[in-house]
Amino acid sequence: MKAFLALLRRDLLLAYRQGIDGWVVVLFFLAAGILFPFAIGPEPNALMRVSTGVVLSMAALAALLSLDRLYQADFDDGSLDQIALSPLPLELTALSKALVHWLSTGLPLLAAAPVLALMLNAPVAHYLPMLVALALATPALSLLGGLGAALTMGSRRGGILLTLLILPLYVPVLIFAAGAIGFAGDAAGLSAEAAGRGFGAHLLLLAGIDLALLAVTPWATAAALRQALRA
Amino acid sequence: MAELSFDNLALERAERRIVDGVSARVASGAALLLLGPNGSGKSSLLRALAGLMPPAGGTIAWDGADIFGQAEAHRARLCFVGHQDAVKPGLSVAENLRFWAGLAGGSPNIDAALAAFALAPLADRPARFLSAGQKRRLALSRLALNSLSPRPAELWLLDEPTTALDSASRQAFLDLLRGHLQRGGLAVIATHEEIGLPAKTLVLESPRRRREAAGAAA
C-alpha cells in the first residue's frame, strides 16, 4: 500500500510539474473540436445535432495524446526496472498508472467538455447527461489506454501503433456514451419515464464496461510490462 | 550462509544468444566481478540474476532453489543498480530518494542516505541539473538507503557502478560495499575498472570470439 501511494504521488507530482502536457491535451481537445463548425458550416441546427458526438470523439482522441509517455518515460530511464523489482506487484503499478492518466487527462477533459459543447451549440438539456456519460467513459479510456501503452512500449513509432491498437477498442465505450446522451432532452418523442430508463440502461452498461476493464486490464497490462522488461 | 549460483546459463536477446554456458557461484561475504568487452552480456546476466530476464537455458538458484519459482522473495532480497540511473529529472534529489524509499515500503532515512554520497548540499536541486557523476551518486544512494533500512538486501547487483564517479565518491562506494560484504551480503558487479576489493572474477566473451573459438575447435 505504501509503495502504491509512493508511485501514485510521484506520478501525480511529475504530471503537475510537467503541467504543459496537461494543457496540451485540453488545448488539442478544444482546437480539434473547433474545426467542426468550419468543416460542417455554421448552420446552428446541423452543429447542434453533432455537438455531443464531437465532444465524445474528441475526448477519446485527446485521451490518446498523453498515453505514449505513461510507461515509456519510466522504461527509458530505468525506473521501470526498479518498480518491477520493488515489492509493488506490477498489477498495482498498472492500476496506479491508469489512475494517474485519468486524474491528469480524464478530469481536465471533463472540465473542458462544457466549453467545447458551448462552442458547438449543444442543446442545454444535453450538458448534464453528456458530463455523466463522459465521467463513466473516461475511466474506461484510461484503463484501455494503459494496456495499449504497455503493449507498444519500446517499439518504434509506438505512438502511432498505440493509436491504431486502442481506437477500435474505444468504439464500444463511445457507442454506449453516445447512446446515453441520445435519450436526453425530448429525444425521439419518448415519454420522460421511457427516456430515463434508456439513459439509465446505457449508463449501467458503461459502468459495467468500467468494472470489467478494472478487473481485466491490470493483469493484461502487467503481463505486457513483464514481456517488455525481458528484452 | 546464503549462496547465489548459476549453472550452464544461456541468455538470448532478440533471438540472438549473448551468453552461453556460463557458470559461477558466490557466497555470503563475497563479491563476483563480471568482466568482458562491450556486448559480452554483462548487463543481461545481471538482469537475469535479478529475475527480470528468464534464461534460455541453465538455472539460477539461491541456496539451491530456482529463483524463478520464488520471484517475490527474490525481489525482496536484492538491490539492483542498473547502467541507467533511474533518476527522474522532474524531481529533486531528495524527492527521488524519498520515492525509492516509499517504493521499497521502508521508513525513509533520507538524510543519512544523502550523506553517504555527499549529496546533502544538492538535496533540493532538480535532478535535471545534475551532472552525470552526480546522477550516478544519486543512483548509488539507493544502496545506502537500502543498507539503512530495517531489512537490508542480501544481494547487490551493480552494473558499472563507478562510471563517472570522482575518487571521493568511489571511496564512499567502496566503503558501502565493504560494509555490505562484512554484514554477510553478496554482490555481483559488472565493471571495466579495478574495483579495489578482493573478489572472484568471471570473464565473459563477446559472441564473435565465442563463435571463432568454436570454429577453431571444430
HADDOCK unambig.tbl for C-alpha pairs under 7 A between the chains (distance, minus, plus):
assign (segid A and resid 2 and name CA) (segid B and resid 102 and name CA) 6.25 0.50 0.50
assign (segid A and resid 2 and name CA) (segid B and resid 105 and name CA) 5.62 0.50 0.50
assign (segid A and resid 3 and name CA) (segid B and resid 102 and name CA) 5.40 0.50 0.50
assign (segid A and resid 3 and name CA) (segid B and resid 103 and name CA) 4.11 0.50 0.50
assign (segid A and resid 3 and name CA) (segid B and resid 104 and name CA) 6.39 0.50 0.50
assign (segid A and resid 3 and name CA) (segid B and resid 105 and name CA) 5.42 0.50 0.50
assign (segid A and resid 6 and name CA) (segid B and resid 99 and name CA) 5.85 0.50 0.50
assign (segid A and resid 6 and name CA) (segid B and resid 102 and name CA) 5.20 0.50 0.50
assign (segid A and resid 6 and name CA) (segid B and resid 103 and name CA) 5.78 0.50 0.50
assign (segid A and resid 7 and name CA) (segid B and resid 103 and name CA) 6.72 0.50 0.50
assign (segid A and resid 10 and name CA) (segid B and resid 99 and name CA) 6.72 0.50 0.50
assign (segid A and resid 14 and name CA) (segid B and resid 90 and name CA) 6.21 0.50 0.50
assign (segid A and resid 77 and name CA) (segid B and resid 84 and name CA) 5.98 0.50 0.50
assign (segid A and resid 77 and name CA) (segid B and resid 85 and name CA) 6.76 0.50 0.50
assign (segid A and resid 77 and name CA) (segid B and resid 86 and name CA) 4.96 0.50 0.50
assign (segid A and resid 78 and name CA) (segid B and resid 84 and name CA) 5.34 0.50 0.50
assign (segid A and resid 78 and name CA) (segid B and resid 85 and name CA) 6.55 0.50 0.50
assign (segid A and resid 78 and name CA) (segid B and resid 86 and name CA) 4.51 0.50 0.50
assign (segid A and resid 79 and name CA) (segid B and resid 86 and name CA) 4.40 0.50 0.50
assign (segid A and resid 85 and name CA) (segid B and resid 75 and name CA) 5.44 0.50 0.50
assign (segid A and resid 86 and name CA) (segid B and resid 75 and name CA) 6.68 0.50 0.50
assign (segid A and resid 86 and name CA) (segid B and resid 103 and name CA) 6.33 0.50 0.50
assign (segid A and resid 86 and name CA) (segid B and resid 104 and name CA) 5.74 0.50 0.50
assign (segid A and resid 87 and name CA) (segid B and resid 76 and name CA) 6.67 0.50 0.50
assign (segid A and resid 87 and name CA) (segid B and resid 104 and name CA) 6.36 0.50 0.50
assign (segid A and resid 229 and name CA) (segid B and resid 52 and name CA) 6.49 0.50 0.50
assign (segid A and resid 230 and name CA) (segid B and resid 52 and name CA) 5.90 0.50 0.50
assign (segid A and resid 230 and name CA) (segid B and resid 53 and name CA) 4.52 0.50 0.50
assign (segid A and resid 231 and name CA) (segid B and resid 13 and name CA) 5.95 0.50 0.50
assign (segid A and resid 231 and name CA) (segid B and resid 14 and name CA) 6.99 0.50 0.50
